[in-house]
């Protein structure tokens, strides 16, 4: 059965390599393939848990800002349309 790992768990697994354990032993311990380990390392290699938390906060803030921008663009477009109708009348 395939296990699923969240990003915090992945970072924890990657940090275990610092204890001196080999990649093969680490992969056996967590029941993952070496290719999975290297994919994770490429994606999360230098990241710590605090880095991940900061990234998560930035992603949330970015999503809020994108929604705000979309709302403002819609409001701006509505004002342009309303203003254009007044000029024509």
MOPAC internal coordinates of N, CA, C and O (Angstrom, degrees):
PM7 1SCF
backbone

  N    0.0000 0     0.00 0     0.00 0    0    0    0
  C    1.4458 1     0.00 0     0.00 0    1    0    0
  C    1.5296 1   109.53 1     0.00 0    2    1    0
  O    1.2310 1   121.13 1   -41.36 1    3    2    1
  N    1.2974 1   115.44 1   138.64 1    3    2    1
  C    1.4562 1   121.17 1  -177.36 1    5    3    2
  C    1.5307 1   110.37 1   -83.15 1    6    5    3
  O    1.2310 1   120.81 1   -54.58 1    7    6    5
  N    1.3251 1   116.06 1   125.42 1    7    6    5
  C    1.4631 1   120.89 1   177.18 1    9    7    6
  C    1.5116 1   109.18 1   -85.86 1   10    9    7
  O    1.2310 1   120.99 1   -29.97 1   11   10    9
  N    1.3116 1   115.72 1   150.03 1   11   10    9
  C    1.4558 1   118.31 1   174.85 1   13   11   10
  C    1.5261 1   108.22 1  -115.07 1   14   13   11
  O    1.2310 1   120.90 1   -37.89 1   15   14   13
  N    1.2903 1   115.89 1   142.11 1   15   14   13
  C    1.4575 1   123.05 1  -178.01 1   17   15   14
  C    1.5190 1   108.30 1  -120.34 1   18   17   15
  O    1.2310 1   120.27 1   -41.04 1   19   18   17
  N    1.3284 1   117.09 1   138.96 1   19   18   17
  C    1.4543 1   118.62 1   171.57 1   21   19   18
  C    1.5333 1   108.11 1   -87.02 1   22   21   19
  O    1.2310 1   121.13 1    -6.40 1   23   22   21
  N    1.3105 1   115.44 1   173.60 1   23   22   21
  C    1.4661 1   119.51 1  -173.73 1   25   23   22
  C    1.5240 1   112.49 1   -63.49 1   26   25   23
  O    1.2310 1   119.97 1   144.55 1   27   26   25
  N    1.3112 1   117.66 1   -35.45 1   27   26   25
  C    1.4671 1   120.47 1   178.85 1   29   27   26
  C    1.5336 1   110.71 1   -64.49 1   30   29   27
  O    1.2310 1   120.75 1   138.30 1   31   30   29
  N    1.3244 1   116.18 1   -41.70 1   31   30   29
  C    1.4587 1   120.18 1   178.68 1   33   31   30
  C    1.5279 1   110.89 1   -65.97 1   34   33   31
  O    1.2310 1   120.52 1   140.35 1   35   34   33
  N    1.3199 1   116.60 1   -39.65 1   35   34   33
  C    1.4658 1   120.86 1   179.28 1   37   35   34
  C    1.5207 1   110.04 1   -61.35 1   38   37   35
  O    1.2310 1   120.45 1   134.56 1   39   38   37
  N    1.3264 1   116.74 1   -45.44 1   39   38   37
  C    1.4647 1   120.66 1   179.62 1   41   39   38
  C    1.5209 1   110.01 1   -62.32 1   42   41   39
  O    1.2310 1   120.44 1   140.32 1   43   42   41
  N    1.3393 1   116.76 1   -39.68 1   43   42   41
  C    1.4661 1   120.67 1   177.06 1   45   43   42
  C    1.5196 1   112.06 1   -61.82 1   46   45   43
  O    1.2310 1   120.43 1   136.78 1   47   46   45
  N    1.3290 1   116.79 1   -43.22 1   47   46   45
  C    1.4706 1   120.99 1   178.23 1   49   47   46
  C    1.5247 1   109.76 1   -62.06 1   50   49   47
  O    1.2310 1   120.59 1   135.10 1   51   50   49
  N    1.3202 1   116.47 1   -44.90 1   51   50   49
  C    1.4683 1   119.77 1  -179.10 1   53   51   50
  C    1.5241 1   111.91 1   -64.44 1   54   53   51
  O    1.2310 1   120.09 1   147.80 1   55   54   53
  N    1.3184 1   117.42 1   -32.20 1   55   54   53
  C    1.4606 1   120.18 1   179.91 1   57   55   54
  C    1.5238 1   112.11 1   -74.34 1   58   57   55
  O    1.2310 1   120.12 1   159.56 1   59   58   57
  N    1.3192 1   117.37 1   -20.44 1   59   58   57
  C    1.4671 1   120.54 1   178.69 1   61   59   58
  C    1.5258 1   111.93 1   -64.46 1   62   61   59
  O    1.2310 1   119.90 1   155.74 1   63   62   61
  N    1.3092 1   117.79 1   -24.26 1   63   62   61
  C    1.4705 1   121.27 1  -177.96 1   65   63   62
  C    1.5268 1   109.93 1   -63.14 1   66   65   63
  O    1.2310 1   120.39 1   155.97 1   67   66   65
  N    1.3353 1   116.87 1   -24.03 1   67   66   65
  C    1.4694 1   120.73 1  -179.72 1   69   67   66
  C    1.5237 1   111.99 1   -68.39 1   70   69   67
  O    1.2310 1   120.55 1   160.44 1   71   70   69
  N    1.3293 1   116.55 1   -19.56 1   71   70   69
  C    1.4645 1   119.53 1  -178.79 1   73   71   70
  C    1.5265 1   112.28 1   -76.58 1   74   73   71
  O    1.2310 1   120.17 1   175.45 1   75   74   73
  N    1.3271 1   117.27 1    -4.55 1   75   74   73
  C    1.4531 1   120.80 1   177.15 1   77   75   74
  C    1.5188 1   114.24 1   101.60 1   78   77   75
  O    1.2310 1   119.99 1  -179.79 1   79   78   77
  N    1.3043 1   117.63 1     0.21 1   79   78   77
  C    1.4561 1   121.54 1   178.62 1   81   79   78
  C    1.5310 1   109.51 1   -71.88 1   82   81   79
  O    1.2310 1   120.02 1   -33.22 1   83   82   81
  N    1.3020 1   117.57 1   146.78 1   83   82   81
  C    1.4653 1   120.20 1   179.45 1   85   83   82
  C    1.5199 1   109.77 1   -77.58 1   86   85   83
  O    1.2310 1   121.18 1   -19.85 1   87   86   85
  N    1.3168 1   115.35 1   160.15 1   87   86   85
  C    1.4619 1   120.68 1   179.10 1   89   87   86
  C    1.5251 1   110.17 1   -61.26 1   90   89   87
  O    1.2310 1   120.55 1   136.82 1   91   90   89
  N    1.3154 1   116.56 1   -43.18 1   91   90   89
  C    1.4698 1   120.38 1  -179.44 1   93   91   90
  C    1.5313 1   110.88 1   -61.10 1   94   93   91
  O    1.2310 1   120.21 1   135.48 1   95   94   93
  N    1.3261 1   117.21 1   -44.52 1   95   94   93
  C    1.4698 1   120.84 1  -179.82 1   97   95   94
  C    1.5267 1   110.90 1   -66.50 1   98   97   95
  O    1.2310 1   120.55 1   139.97 1   99   98   97
  N    1.3101 1   116.55 1   -40.03 1   99   98   97
  C    1.4589 1   121.16 1   178.22 1  101   99   98
  C    1.5290 1   110.75 1   -62.11 1  102  101   99
  O    1.2310 1   121.04 1   137.39 1  103  102  101
  N    1.3255 1   115.61 1   -42.61 1  103  102  101
  C    1.4627 1   120.51 1   179.68 1  105  103  102
  C    1.5279 1   111.27 1   -65.64 1  106  105  103
  O    1.2310 1   120.23 1   139.17 1  107  106  105
  N    1.3256 1   117.16 1   -40.83 1  107  106  105
  C    1.4643 1   120.32 1   176.74 1  109  107  106
  C    1.5269 1   110.69 1   -63.27 1  110  109  107
  O    1.2310 1   120.79 1   136.67 1  111  110  109
  N    1.3217 1   116.10 1   -43.33 1  111  110  109
  C    1.4664 1   121.45 1  -177.88 1  113  111  110
  C    1.5286 1   111.25 1   -59.22 1  114  113  111
  O    1.2310 1   120.55 1   138.45 1  115  114  113
  N    1.3211 1   116.55 1   -41.55 1  115  114  113
  C    1.4683 1   121.00 1  -175.65 1  117  115  114
  C    1.5293 1   112.90 1  -100.30 1  118  117  115
  O    1.2310 1   121.09 1  -175.75 1  119  118  117
  N    1.3400 1   115.52 1     4.25 1  119  118  117
  C    1.4641 1   122.27 1   177.89 1  121  119  118
  C    1.5363 1   112.14 1    55.54 1  122  121  119
  O    1.2310 1   121.53 1  -129.41 1  123  122  121
  N    1.3323 1   114.68 1    50.59 1  123  122  121
  C    1.4598 1   121.05 1   175.34 1  125  123  122
  C    1.5241 1   108.04 1  -125.83 1  126  125  123
  O    1.2310 1   120.69 1   -18.62 1  127  126  125
  N    1.3250 1   116.29 1   161.38 1  127  126  125
  C    1.4600 1   119.41 1   177.14 1  129  127  126
  C    1.5290 1   109.47 1   -84.79 1  130  129  127
  O    1.2310 1   121.27 1   -18.62 1  131  130  129
  N    1.3159 1   115.18 1   161.38 1  131  130  129
  C    1.4654 1   118.53 1   177.77 1  133  131  130
  C    1.5204 1   110.83 1   -65.60 1  134  133  131
  O    1.2310 1   120.34 1   146.35 1  135  134  133
  N    1.3309 1   116.95 1   -33.65 1  135  134  133
  C    1.4704 1   118.83 1   178.22 1  137  135  134
  C    1.5304 1   110.55 1   -64.22 1  138  137  135
  O    1.2310 1   120.52 1   142.78 1  139  138  137
  N    1.3278 1   116.61 1   -37.22 1  139  138  137
  C    1.4698 1   120.20 1   176.18 1  141  139  138
  C    1.5220 1   110.04 1   -63.16 1  142  141  139
  O    1.2310 1   120.79 1   135.76 1  143  142  141
  N    1.3303 1   116.09 1   -44.24 1  143  142  141
  C    1.4645 1   120.11 1   178.56 1  145  143  142
  C    1.5253 1   110.11 1   -56.82 1  146  145  143
  O    1.2310 1   119.71 1   132.75 1  147  146  145
  N    1.3251 1   118.15 1   -47.25 1  147  146  145
  C    1.4632 1   120.59 1  -177.08 1  149  147  146
  C    1.5260 1   112.26 1   -70.07 1  150  149  147
  O    1.2310 1   120.18 1   148.92 1  151  150  149
  N    1.3256 1   117.26 1   -31.08 1  151  150  149
  C    1.4757 1   119.54 1   173.96 1  153  151  150
  C    1.5249 1   109.90 1   -65.30 1  154  153  151
  O    1.2310 1   120.94 1   134.65 1  155  154  153
  N    1.3484 1   115.80 1   -45.35 1  155  154  153
  C    1.4524 1   120.06 1   177.54 1  157  155  154
  C    1.5249 1   111.00 1   -61.24 1  158  157  155
  O    1.2310 1   120.69 1   137.94 1  159  158  157
  N    1.3264 1   116.29 1   -42.06 1  159  158  157
  C    1.4611 1   120.87 1  -178.68 1  161  159  158
  C    1.5258 1   110.55 1   -62.70 1  162  161  159
  O    1.2310 1   120.38 1   140.47 1  163  162  161
  N    1.3378 1   116.87 1   -39.53 1  163  162  161
  C    1.4658 1   120.41 1   178.85 1  165  163  162
  C    1.5308 1   110.85 1   -65.23 1  166  165  163
  O    1.2310 1   120.85 1   144.72 1  167  166  165
  N    1.3192 1   115.97 1   -35.28 1  167  166  165
  C    1.4614 1   119.71 1  -176.34 1  169  167  166
  C    1.5222 1   113.07 1   -85.65 1  170  169  167
  O    1.2310 1   120.03 1   138.44 1  171  170  169
  N    1.3291 1   117.54 1   -41.56 1  171  170  169
  C    1.4631 1   121.57 1  -173.13 1  173  171  170
  C    1.5240 1   113.53 1  -119.28 1  174  173  171
  O    1.2310 1   119.71 1  -167.27 1  175  174  173
  N    1.3272 1   118.16 1    12.73 1  175  174  173
  C    1.4507 1   123.23 1  -169.88 1  177  175  174
  C    1.5090 1   117.68 1   -45.03 1  178  177  175
  O    1.2310 1   118.95 1   123.79 1  179  178  177
  N    1.2959 1   119.61 1   -56.21 1  179  178  177
  C    1.4542 1   120.93 1  -175.11 1  181  179  178
  C    1.5110 1   113.74 1   -96.05 1  182  181  179
  O    1.2310 1   120.19 1  -169.72 1  183  182  181
  N    1.3150 1   117.24 1    10.28 1  183  182  181
  C    1.4536 1   121.35 1  -173.16 1  185  183  182
  C    1.5288 1   111.27 1   -87.05 1  186  185  183
  O    1.2310 1   121.25 1   -39.49 1  187  186  185
  N    1.3325 1   115.21 1   140.51 1  187  186  185
  C    1.4583 1   121.17 1   172.23 1  189  187  186
  C    1.5260 1   107.91 1  -107.32 1  190  189  187
  O    1.2310 1   120.61 1    -7.70 1  191  190  189
  N    1.3182 1   116.44 1   172.30 1  191  190  189
  C    1.4658 1   119.32 1   179.43 1  193  191  190
  C    1.5221 1   111.65 1   -62.36 1  194  193  191
  O    1.2310 1   120.19 1   142.02 1  195  194  193
  N    1.3242 1   117.25 1   -37.98 1  195  194  193
  C    1.4719 1   119.19 1   178.97 1  197  195  194
  C    1.5252 1   110.48 1   -66.94 1  198  197  195
  O    1.2310 1   120.05 1   144.23 1  199  198  197
  N    1.3390 1   117.50 1   -35.77 1  199  198  197
  C    1.4659 1   120.14 1   175.56 1  201  199  198
  C    1.5219 1   110.31 1   -62.91 1  202  201  199
  O    1.2310 1   120.53 1   138.58 1  203  202  201
  N    1.3276 1   116.59 1   -41.42 1  203  202  201
  C    1.4615 1   121.10 1  -179.93 1  205  203  202
  C    1.5230 1   110.72 1   -64.64 1  206  205  203
  O    1.2310 1   120.54 1   139.32 1  207  206  205
  N    1.3379 1   116.57 1   -40.68 1  207  206  205
  C    1.4624 1   120.11 1   178.61 1  209  207  206
  C    1.5247 1   111.04 1   -64.29 1  210  209  207
  O    1.2310 1   120.50 1   139.11 1  211  210  209
  N    1.3393 1   116.65 1   -40.89 1  211  210  209
  C    1.4604 1   120.16 1   177.32 1  213  211  210
  C    1.5201 1   110.80 1   -63.93 1  214  213  211
  O    1.2310 1   120.58 1   137.58 1  215  214  213
  N    1.3233 1   116.51 1   -42.42 1  215  214  213
  C    1.4553 1   121.03 1   178.68 1  217  215  214
  C    1.5247 1   110.99 1   -62.14 1  218  217  215
  O    1.2310 1   120.64 1   138.27 1  219  218  217
  N    1.3187 1   116.38 1   -41.73 1  219  218  217
  C    1.4646 1   120.98 1   179.06 1  221  219  218
  C    1.5286 1   110.80 1   -62.58 1  222  221  219
  O    1.2310 1   120.13 1   137.42 1  223  222  221
  N    1.3273 1   117.36 1   -42.58 1  223  222  221
  C    1.4658 1   121.06 1   178.01 1  225  223  222
  C    1.5223 1   110.62 1   -63.60 1  226  225  223
  O    1.2310 1   120.26 1   138.82 1  227  226  225
  N    1.3264 1   117.11 1   -41.18 1  227  226  225
  C    1.4620 1   120.51 1   178.48 1  229  227  226
  C    1.5250 1   111.68 1   -65.60 1  230  229  227
  O    1.2310 1   120.39 1   142.60 1  231  230  229
  N    1.3278 1   116.86 1   -37.40 1  231  230  229
  C    1.4613 1   120.05 1   177.86 1  233  231  230
  C    1.5223 1   110.90 1   -64.60 1  234  233  231
  O    1.2310 1   120.06 1   139.67 1  235  234  233
  N    1.3261 1   117.49 1   -40.33 1  235  234  233
  C    1.4605 1   121.46 1   177.90 1  237  235  234
  C    1.5217 1   110.58 1   -64.65 1  238  237  235
  O    1.2310 1   120.75 1   134.67 1  239  238  237
  N    1.3297 1   116.16 1   -45.33 1  239  238  237
  C    1.4618 1   120.57 1   179.05 1  241  239  238
  C    1.5223 1   110.76 1   -63.17 1  242  241  239
  O    1.2310 1   120.30 1   139.75 1  243  242  241
  N    1.3223 1   117.02 1   -40.25 1  243  242  241
  C    1.4567 1   121.12 1   179.05 1  245  243  242
  C    1.5296 1   110.82 1   -62.48 1  246  245  243
  O    1.2310 1   120.10 1   138.20 1  247  246  245
  N    1.3234 1   117.42 1   -41.80 1  247  246  245
  C    1.4655 1   121.41 1   178.58 1  249  247  246
  C    1.5284 1   110.43 1   -62.54 1  250  249  247
  O    1.2310 1   120.30 1   137.77 1  251  250  249
  N    1.3348 1   117.03 1   -42.23 1  251  250  249
  C    1.4671 1   120.35 1   178.04 1  253  251  250
  C    1.5224 1   111.05 1   -62.44 1  254  253  251
  O    1.2310 1   120.62 1   136.40 1  255  254  253
  N    1.3222 1   116.42 1   -43.60 1  255  254  253
  C    1.4594 1   120.31 1  -179.80 1  257  255  254
  C    1.5259 1   111.80 1   -65.34 1  258  257  255
  O    1.2310 1   120.16 1   142.48 1  259  258  257
  N    1.3236 1   117.29 1   -37.52 1  259  258  257
  C    1.4649 1   120.57 1   176.81 1  261  259  258
  C    1.5285 1   111.19 1   -63.57 1  262  261  259
  O    1.2310 1   120.48 1   137.24 1  263  262  261
  N    1.3490 1   116.69 1   -42.76 1  263  262  261
  C    1.4673 1   120.24 1   177.55 1  265  263  262
  C    1.5262 1   110.76 1   -62.66 1  266  265  263
  O    1.2310 1   120.47 1   136.51 1  267  266  265
  N    1.3305 1   116.70 1   -43.49 1  267  266  265
  C    1.4595 1   121.39 1   179.24 1  269  267  266
  C    1.5216 1   110.75 1   -61.22 1  270  269  267
  O    1.2310 1   120.41 1   135.66 1  271  270  269
  N    1.3207 1   116.82 1   -44.34 1  271  270  269
  C    1.4620 1   121.00 1   178.68 1  273  271  270
  C    1.5232 1   110.90 1   -61.44 1  274  273  271
  O    1.2310 1   120.29 1   136.01 1  275  274  273
  N    1.3225 1   117.05 1   -43.99 1  275  274  273
  C    1.4686 1   120.54 1   179.53 1  277  275  274
  C    1.5244 1   110.81 1   -61.84 1  278  277  275
  O    1.2310 1   120.29 1   137.33 1  279  278  277
  N    1.3406 1   117.05 1   -42.67 1  279  278  277
  C    1.4567 1   120.31 1   178.27 1  281  279  278
  C    1.5206 1   111.51 1   -63.08 1  282  281  279
  O    1.2310 1   120.41 1   137.61 1  283  282  281
  N    1.3230 1   116.81 1   -42.39 1  283  282  281
  C    1.4667 1   120.61 1   179.52 1  285  283  282
  C    1.5276 1   111.71 1   -66.23 1  286  285  283
  O    1.2310 1   120.78 1   142.30 1  287  286  285
  N    1.3269 1   116.12 1   -37.70 1  287  286  285
  C    1.4657 1   119.16 1   178.41 1  289  287  286
  C    1.5319 1   110.61 1   -66.02 1  290  289  287
  O    1.2310 1   120.38 1   140.08 1  291  290  289
  N    1.3369 1   116.88 1   -39.92 1  291  290  289
  C    1.4643 1   120.03 1   177.04 1  293  291  290
  C    1.5298 1   111.16 1   -64.71 1  294  293  291
  O    1.2310 1   120.45 1   136.82 1  295  294  293
  N    1.3169 1   116.74 1   -43.18 1  295  294  293
  C    1.4656 1   120.41 1   178.61 1  297  295  294
  C    1.5232 1   110.56 1   -63.41 1  298  297  295
  O    1.2310 1   120.17 1   139.74 1  299  298  297
  N    1.3134 1   117.28 1   -40.26 1  299  298  297
  C    1.4591 1   122.08 1   178.97 1  301  299  298
  C    1.5294 1   110.43 1   -63.56 1  302  301  299
  O    1.2310 1   120.97 1   136.81 1  303  302  301
  N    1.3211 1   115.76 1   -43.19 1  303  302  301
  C    1.4635 1   120.13 1   179.25 1  305  303  302
  C    1.5274 1   110.57 1   -64.07 1  306  305  303
  O    1.2310 1   120.29 1   139.86 1  307  306  305
  N    1.3302 1   117.05 1   -40.14 1  307  306  305
  C    1.4640 1   120.82 1   178.65 1  309  307  306
  C    1.5235 1   110.74 1   -64.03 1  310  309  307
  O    1.2310 1   120.45 1   139.33 1  311  310  309
  N    1.3298 1   116.75 1   -40.67 1  311  310  309
  C    1.4654 1   120.09 1   177.85 1  313  311  310
  C    1.5216 1   111.57 1   -65.19 1  314  313  311
  O    1.2310 1   120.46 1   140.76 1  315  314  313
  N    1.3210 1   116.73 1   -39.24 1  315  314  313
  C    1.4619 1   119.99 1   177.88 1  317  315  314
  C    1.5244 1   111.02 1   -62.28 1  318  317  315
  O    1.2310 1   120.99 1   136.12 1  319  318  317
  N    1.3330 1   115.71 1   -43.88 1  319  318  317
  C    1.4626 1   119.96 1   179.12 1  321  319  318
  C    1.5145 1   111.29 1   -63.76 1  322  321  319
  O    1.2310 1   120.09 1   136.44 1  323  322  321
  N    1.3177 1   117.44 1   -43.56 1  323  322  321
  C    1.4554 1   122.50 1   179.96 1  325  323  322
  C    1.5253 1   109.71 1   -64.42 1  326  325  323
  O    1.2310 1   120.10 1   136.96 1  327  326  325
  N    1.3142 1   117.41 1   -43.04 1  327  326  325
  C    1.4530 1   122.15 1   179.69 1  329  327  326
  C    1.5327 1   110.30 1   -65.70 1  330  329  327
  O    1.2310 1   120.36 1   141.22 1  331  330  329
  N    1.3098 1   116.92 1   -38.78 1  331  330  329
  C    1.4624 1   121.29 1   178.86 1  333  331  330
  C    1.5142 1   111.37 1   -64.94 1  334  333  331
  O    1.2310 1   118.96 1   144.03 1  335  334  333
  N    1.3289 1   119.59 1   -35.97 1  335  334  333
  C    1.4626 1   123.56 1   178.43 1  337  335  334
  C    1.5089 1   110.18 1   -67.56 1  338  337  335
  O    1.2310 1   120.03 1   141.03 1  339  338  337
  N    1.3290 1   117.54 1   -38.97 1  339  338  337
  C    1.4665 1   120.61 1   179.56 1  341  339  338
  C    1.5280 1   110.75 1   -66.32 1  342  341  339
  O    1.2310 1   120.24 1   141.19 1  343  342  341
  N    1.3207 1   117.15 1   -38.81 1  343  342  341
  C    1.4577 1   120.59 1  -178.22 1  345  343  342
  C    1.5291 1   111.05 1   -67.38 1  346  345  343
  O    1.2310 1   120.17 1   145.21 1  347  346  345
  N    1.3368 1   117.28 1   -34.79 1  347  346  345
  C    1.4433 1   121.13 1  -178.74 1  349  347  346
  C    1.5245 1   111.52 1   -75.59 1  350  349  347
  O    1.2310 1   119.41 1   149.92 1  351  350  349
  N    1.3088 1   118.74 1   -30.08 1  351  350  349
  C    1.4693 1   121.99 1  -175.37 1  353  351  350
  C    1.4912 1   113.88 1   -78.09 1  354  353  351
  O    1.2310 1   120.10 1   180.00 1  355  354  353

